[in-house]
Amino acid sequence: MRGTLLKLALAGALALSMTAPGLARHWNSGDTAALITGLAIGGIAASAASHDHYYQDQYIPPPPVYRSAAPFSPARGIICYPRQLACYANDGSFAPKWTNRVF
């Protein structure tokens, strides 16, 4: 990161030094803000391009595909729905133990 910022600073200084003397003007606070903003955006872009994204290594596979999408009952009073990957009791309440056990 330090090398990238140094390169950006040198590029900015080189660009400023290559201006024609007739185009030279006084430096004001707007120029300073633009330079700092440009360096910050360039640093962020260089940092994002150079770092590996950690979340690519933490791949979570999708749930298994069930051949039958029809609801089934693994026990009396419990109905499981494969498309929802959830089980419910006959009264309509969610059954977390059966959901974890089946899916």
C-alpha angles and dihedrals in degrees: 000000000000092000091050093052091048091052091049092049092049091048090052092048091048092050091051093047093053094063115115115254090239090058093050115120139168119288114242137181093265090060091050092050091049092049093048092046091049092049091048093050091045091049092050092048092048092047093050092048095049102045125079113235109244095207092067089070093052097067114168112202118227118258116274117273114245117215094214117056092183118112116254138188117232092181140007111288095014127102121187124201113203095197091056093037088224140113126213136191120241090260089060098254119136115259106210096176093054092043091055092044096049101034 
